[in-house]
Amino acid sequence: MKIVVFIHSLSGGGAERVAINLSRYWVERGHTVTILTLAEAEEDFYLLDCRVKRIALGLARDSQNAALGLWANMNRIKALRTILCQERPDVVLSLMTTANVLAILAARNLPIAVVASERIHPPQFPLGRTWECLRRWSYGWSDAIVALTSESADWLRQHTNARRVVVIPNPVLWPLPSQPPILEPHSVLPNQRKVVLGVGRLAFQKGFDILIKAFSRIARNHLDWDLVILGEGPERPVLENLTSTLCLNERVYLPGLVGNISDWYKAADIYVMGSRFEGFPNTLAEALASGCPAVSFDCDTGPRDIIRHEIDGLLVSPGDVEALSSAMTRLMDNEALRSEFAARAVEARDRFSIERIGAMWEELFNEVTQRNA
């Protein structure tokens, strides 16, 4: 089967990592895979398997007004349609809403199956009236829409014209691959320190400001623990200022993006997620797969599909800083409970294995291509 994966970029992010991992799995299964991005290849963070073809349109620039935005998107659709006509794939898989709309319109009336994939819970991330209307209207022309959770699937069935909505969670590639930049935990943390770890884009959605506030409430009673937040993004100045205001400069570390994330999961004693909303957080599943017990807000959506409460981690009420602090304290104070949760957490390697999830994608691709034959 010939597959084109269309995504905005391959810069650091969860959807981008999923595109990379699935592409590698599919070429290993004998499929022909091309990854196509709007952004330039120079923006890539993730390393691509050499067997995967890479095409970059270089059309990701922001527009200064609505008219220019419309013109830019028309050019993107035209360029994407040209590539699809050249590559002639059996199926095009798009990831994230704007890419979905562009792919559906570009493939209109071509003999190509289109599978669009939402990577976050739609009502938690409104796109504005124009894109919301385009999503509602265009999804009816897709062959299938993939959601990460049942809640998102229900929303898509109710608020778009999608004819077929399927739930497929994100996979965890195990063992986790490493790539530059390499930053060893011991180069950042003093010896013999226990670690609370958070990972993700430094953006409002991820709630790292909430995590820092929760840690500040218990830091004085846990002098041998530090908080490390890995990632980069627009909220860095806000988080650094908050850390200084709370006098936590020597207890909270923000070392940036790292490529050897598995070493950090191994160094962590607990993983904590304070996200305001999610789709299906890869880092949470990876932490469990690495044997790291977890605490997370039970936000919409994803954490409740990953953490098994009181089995491999703890779920607390969304946005409740005090509850988050209490759950963290419970694990920080109880090494036996951390070990008990860690022993069950590694079952995520099978629950979300690339083989299990990849087979779900292949089954869907076979269904939509046979329907279009």
N, C-alpha and C positions, 0 to 999 in steps of 0.2 A: 504494500500500500504506500502511496505517496502522500505525505502530510506536510502542509505548510502551517507553521505556528506564527501567528501575528500578534505582536505586543508592542507597546509604545517604545520600550527600551530594554536593555539588559543591565541597567544600573542596579545598585543594591536594593533589594526588596523581595517580599515573599512571593509575589506572582512571578517575578523574574526567575527566582530560584526554582519554582515549580516548572516553568518552561524549560529550563536547562536540564533538570533531572528527568522529566518525562521524555525529552528529546533524546537524551543519552540512552534511556531504557528502550525506546522505540527503534533506534538504529541497531542496538544490540539484538533486537528481535527480528532484524532483517528488513525493516521498513526504511524508506527513503524520506529523510526529514530536512526541511529548510526552515530556519528561523528568520523571520522578516520583521524589521523594526522601523518605526518612523524616525527614531533618533539615529545619529551617526554611530558607527561602530566604536569610535574613540571614547564614547561614554560607557562602554561595557565595563562592568565590575566582575561578573562571573565568567569563568573560563568555559569555552564551548568545546565539546567533543569534536575532534578533527574530522569525524565522519559526517557531521551536521553542516549543511551548507548555510552560509550566512549572507543575508542581503540587507543592506541598510538604505532606506530611502532618503534620509537626511532632510525630512520635512517636519521636524518637531518644533520649529520655532513658534513662539507665542505671537498672537496677533494683537494689534493695538486697538482695534474696535470690531464691532460685530460684522461689518461689511467685509473687512479684511479677513476675519475669521471664516466667514462663509466661503470666500474665494479660496482660502488656504485648504479648507476641507474638501472642496470640489477638486482641487489639484491632488490632494491625498487619495481621494477615491479613484481618480483617473490613473494615478501612478500605481496604486495597488491593483487595479483591474488589469493594467498592462502586465504586471508581474505574474498575476494569476493565469493570464492567457499564455504567458511564456512557459511557466512551470507546469501548468496543467495538472494540479494535484487531484487526488481523489477526494480529499477533505481539507478544509481550512479550519483551523482551531484558533479563535481569537480569545484574548484574555483581557478583561476589564471593559467597562461599559463603552467608552468612546471608541476603543478599538473594535468592539463588537459591532457597533452601528456602522462604522466605516467598512468593515469586512462584509457585512450583510449587503450593503448597498453596492459595493464593488463587485460582488459575485452574482448580483442579480441577473437571472436568465443565462448564467453560465452552467455547464454540466459539472458543477462542483458542489459537494455537500458542505454546508456551513454549520459548524458547532460553535456557539458563543458561550463564554464562560464568565459568570459574575464572580468576583473575588472578594466581595465584601457584602454585608447585609444592606441592600439598597436603601431602605428608608432612613438608615443612619448616616447616609452620605449623599444628600441631595445634590444634583448636578445643575440645577437651574431649569427653568421652564422649557427651553428649547431642547436640551438633551433629554430631559424626561419624556417629552413628547416623541422625540425620535426613537427612544428606547421602546416606548409602548407600541409605537406603530411598526417599527422595523423588525422587532423580534418575531412577529408573525410570519416573516419570510425565512426565518432560520429553519434548519432541519431539527435542531435541538438546542436547548439552553441548559447549561450545567450550573447548578448551585452547589455551594459547599455544605449547606445544612438544610434540614427540612423546613425551618422557619423561613429561610430565604426562598426556597422553592415555592412555598405557599404564597409568599408575597408576589413573586413573579407570575404565578398563575392568576392571581387576582388583579394585578395592575398592568399587565402587558398582554399582547395578543399571541404570546408564545403558544405553540401547539403541543410541544413536547418539552417537559422540564424534568431533568434527572439530577439526582443528588450524588455527587462524587467528591469525597473529601480529598484533602491534599495528602500526598505520600511523604514518607520519611525515608530518605536514602541512608541506609546503614551498611557499613560505617560511614559517618559523615565525612565528606571530602574536605581537604584543606587546600588553600591557595593563598598567594600573597594578598594583602600584607599579613605577615606573621608577627604576632605580638604575644610573647609568652606571659602567662599570668604572674610568674615570679618576678618579672621585670617591672610590674606595676604595684603588686601587693607586697607588703612586708611579710616575713616568714611567720608561720603559725597563726595566721588570721583566718577566721571563718568568713564565708562569702555568701551574701545575698546577691543574686544575679538577675539583671533584667536585660533584654536584648530587643532591639528594634529601631526603626526610624525615629529620630528625635522630633516627633510631631505631636500636636495636641491630642490626636486620636489615641496615642499610645499611653497617655496618662502618666508619664514619668515624673511630672510634678507631683502627682498624687502619691506615687511610690516614695519619693524623697520625703514628703511630709509624713507619711506613715512610718518611715524609718526613723525620722527625727524624734518621734514620740517614744521610741524604745531604745534609741542609741545609747543613752546614758546607763541603762540597765544591762547593756550587752556590749561591754567595752572591747571584747575580743572579736567583734563582728564588723565587717565593712560592707558597703553597698557598691556594686560595680554595674554600670549601665553601658552596654556596648551599642554603638550605632552612631549615625550622623544625621543631621537634619536642621531645619530652621529654628527649632526650639532650643538649640544649644545655649545661646545667650541667656534665655529665660531660666534654664535649668542651672546654669553656672551661677547666676545671680541669686537664685533661690538657695542654692547650696551655701553660698557665702552668708546670706542673711540668717540662715539657721545655724551658722558656725559649724558646718560639717565638711569643710574643705579637706580635712585629713581623714575623713571617714567615707566620703563619697567620691568615686572615681568615674570619669567619663573619657576613656581612652580613645574613642572613635571606632571606626570600622576595623574589623579583624577578619582575616580569612581562615584562621585556625579555630573556628568557633567550638569545635569538639573539645579542644584543650580547656576552654573556659567552662564548658558544662561539667567537665570532670573535676575542675578546681572548685566549682560551686557546691555549697552545702544545701541551699534551697534556691529554687527559681521562683520569682514573683512577677506577676503580670497585673498591672493596674490600668489596663486599657478601658477607655470610655465605650468603645465599640470595636468589633472585630468582624472578620469573615470566618476564617479558619486559621488561627495563628500557628504558622509553621514552627516558630521558636518554642512554643509551649510543647508541641508534640516532640520536637527534637530533644528538649530538656528531659522529658520523661524517658525517651528512648535511651538517653545517656545515663539513666539511673539517678536523676535528680528530682527529688520530691518537689511538688509545686504548690503555690498558692495563687489564686486568681480571682478577680471579680467575675461573677456569673453574668457577664454582660452579653448583650446581643451582638453577635452570635459566635459559636465556636468553642469557648472554654468548656461548656457543659458536655460537648461532644468528645472532648479529649480527656479531661480530668475525670476520674471516677471518684467522687467525693468519699472521703474517709477510707479509700483503698490505695490510691497513689498520690493523693493531694487533697487540697481543701478549696472549696468554692465559697465565696462570701458575697453579700449583697452588693450590687453595683454602686460605685461611688462612695461607699461607706468607709472612710479613712480609719475610723476606730476599729471596725471589724477587720480590716486588712491588717492593721497593727497587731490585733489580738491573735489572728491566725498565724502571722509571722512569729510572734512570741511563742505560741504553742509549739511550733516546730523547732525554733531556735533553742528552747529550753529542754527539749526532749530528744536526745540522740537516738534512743531506741525507736521512737516513732518515725524519725527520719529514715532510719535503716529499714523499718517495716515498709514504709511507703516506697522507698527506693527499690526494694526487691520486687515489688509489683509494677513499678513504673516502666521497667524495661520491656514489659509485655507490649508496649507501644510499637516496638520494632516489628512485631507481627501484625498488630491491629492496623497499622498504617504502612505496611511494607510496600515498596515500589512494585513488587510482583502482584500483590493483591489489588492495589489501586490502578496499576497499569492495565490489568486484565479488564477492569470495569470500563476504562477508556476504549480499549480495543473492541470490546463487545458493542459499545455505542457506535464506534466508527463503522464496524461491520454492518450494523443495522441501518444507519443512514445512507451508506454507500449502496447497499443492496436495494434500498427503497428508491434511490435515484437512478438505478441501472436501467 
